């Protein structure tokens, strides 16, 4: 399978615990995005990377959230001191910066987080 | 701020009929408009997209139209099949960012 992969697919944690999710983009895709999707809503942008540089962050990304892409390949999203409001599907997408007009984003299956 | 509105929220059609989903966007600088299909438990799947320099694009049974003046775009699915049943999202990309702003989704049910 050469699509975007995410791990784990499901995570249940207790309020106050830290969690970390991993995303592996499509091979050679140099842009990587994180979105959050709550039930019945469209995905909301969190942040994106071009190679290892984090170029944009949403206001939704509070201080408890941190994302990294240290070698420009896979990325991790960490949530510290989880709250019940963090319960959502966390989606990763990637795209290829072949030229300035390359905009297509391909999504992974998501990580469903439940905070109890 | 940037906003994308999507209608209707639910749509039920008979197999073989057409389905139309409409979206409006607020940022006049938006230049790329993808449509995604999301099935239960899966991530969104890109099904078609259109850029701001094109008015219409077609791919087999699906087509997208764009009216830049009115800032709205639509997805048209013809000859619907039960496997078209899913949630469909429209999105828009602003001129100065690569992030996508999504609509709230349309749940399409195709009745056999």
Interface residues (C-beta under 8 A of the other chain):
Chain A: X4 X31 X33 X35 X40 X41 X42 X43 X44 X45 X48 X55 X56 X58 X91 X95 X101 X103 X104 X105 X106 X107 X108 X109 X110
Chain B: X4 X6 X32 X34 X36 X41 X42 X43 X44 X45 X46 X49 X51 X89 X91 X93 X97 X98 X99 X100 X101 X102 X103 X104 X105
